[in-house]
Structures are given as structure tokens and as C-alpha cells.
Amino acid sequence: MLVFRKRIAQALGRTRVPLPAAYVLISIPLIIFEEDIDCMSPWCGKVIIPPTLPFLLVEIVILGLVVTLFHVRRVFPAVFAYCVFGVAWEMTVGGLVGASPVVDVFFIPYVALGYAFVSMLPLEVLLRSGRQRVPSAASTDVM
């Protein structure tokens, strides 16, 4: 992901899909893949689409809105902030609630890595796809 994210983002940016839609569509398979790795015992191996998908998708959409509204230029600070949010989320209402400090020491980096995996490529596409978000007046053709 770290090595090829810019090339993948440029290739995906050449599609005719609007950037917000591409951002969400790229997020969905990454969330499914990451949640299948971290599957919980009640649904592990029993469902194709994890039940956490809607919640994580809402988080990703809000992250994209925040990045767009605040005109963030670099991907890594946004990913880092999302990782911190994700760890805090997991420790307060998620899978790490009530875990012992020993478990937290081992799982906090793993949780942060999962949130980074889910958000890095979509943010790269949103920020560096090579397309302009708003077409300029000089580039529009008059027929």
C-alpha cells in the first residue's frame, strides 16, 4: 500500500467516476477485506459482508468530508488522525472495551494499522488522483 498507492490513485483517478463516489467505492472492498481479517466469532466465516461495514463506511465518508472541507493537502496526517480516532473508538465502544492493559499493548498498533489500511488508498485517490475537483472555465467546450 505504501509503495504503490500513488500509482494506483493516479490510475483510479483516470476513470470517469466522480471523486467522492470513487472514494467510497474504493473504501468498500478495503473495509470488507480488513474486517474479514479481524472477524469476530459470531460472524467469522459465516458472512461475506461484515455487519460493521455501514458504520465504518459512515466514518470514511465523514473523514472524506473533513479532509475536503479543511483542504488537507497531505495524506499521512489525515491517516494518522483517523488511526488515533479509530484506536479511541475501539477502546471506548469497540472491540477493546474492557480488555486488559496487556491486551491493549498488543492490539492498539494492530487496530491502528487496520484503520490506516482502510483509509490510506481512498484518501490518496481523493487528494492526489490527478483530476481537478471543479472544472475550470477555460477547459469547458462550447458547442
N, C-alpha and C positions, 0 to 999 in steps of 0.2 A: 504494500500500500504506500509506504513512504517513497519508494524508488519510482514507481510508475504512475503516481497519482496525477501529475501534471499532464503527462501524455494521454492518459485515459480521460481526464477532464477536457482536454482540447478535442479529442475525438468525439466525445459525447456532446460537446458544445457545438459541433457542426451539424447536429440534427436540427430539424425544424420544430422540435418540441419547445414550447416556451420554457424559459429558465426555471420558474417556480415549479412547473409540472415535472421537468426533468429532475429537479432537486428531490421532489417527493418520490418519483418513480425509481430513482437510484437508491433511495433510502430503504425502500421496502424489502428487496432481496437481502440487503446487508443486515437489516434487523432480523429477518427470518433466519438467516444463517447463524448470526450471533446468538440468538435466543435458542436455536436448536443445540448449540454447543453448551449453553448454560441451562438446559431444560430442567424444569422442576419435576419431581417424582410423580405428581398427579397426572401430568400430561406428557411426560417424556416418552417418546416413541409411539404415542397414540394419536397425535395430531400433526398435520403438515404445517398449518399456520398457527403460531403460538398465540395464546389469548392475550399476551402482553403487547401485541402489535399495535392496536389502536392507541394505547397510552404512550408508547414510545414514538409513534408517528406524530401524535399531537406535540410531544416535546420537540421533535425535529422540526416541525412546522414553526413552532414558536422560536426556536433557535434561528431558523432562516429569516423570520421576520425581524428579530432583534439585530441580526447581522446586517440585514438590508437597511433597516431604519437608522442604525448608527454608523452606516457607511464604513464598516470594518474592511480593512484592506488586506490583512494577513490572516491566514487560516489557523496557524498554531495558537495564537492567543484565544481565539474563539473555541477551538477544540479543547484547550486546557480549561477554560471556564466551564464548558459543558461537562468535562470529566469531573471537575470539582462539584458541580451541581449533581451529577449522577451518583457520586460517592455519598454525598449528603442525603440524597433521596433514598438510596439503598439502606443507609444506616438509620434513617428516621421512619420510613414507611415501607421499605422494600425487603429484600431477602436477607439483609444483615441485621434486622431488628432483633435484639436480644442475644446476638452472638457474643461469645466471649472475646476479650481483647486479643487472645492468641489467634483466634479465627480471623478477627478483623485485620491483624497484621499481615496475614497471608492473602486474604481476599480483597482488600482495598486496592492494591495495584492491579489485580485481575479485573475488578469491576471498572476501574478507570480505563484500562486497556480496551475493554468491551465498548465503553462509551466513545472512546477515541476511534475505534474501528467503524462504528456505526456512523459517525459524523464527519470524518475526515474527507472522504471522497465526495459526498454530496456538497459539502461546503466548498471544496476545491472547484467543483463544477459551477456552483453558484457565483463564486468570486472570480475565477480565472478561466472561464470557458473560452475566452477569446471573442465572445459576442458582446455587443453593446446592449444594455438593458432597454434603452429608449432610442429608437432610430432618429438620427439627426435629420434636419430638414433638407440638407444637401444630398442625402442619399435616397430620398424618395423620388420615384419616377412619375412624371406626369404624362398621361396618355392622351 
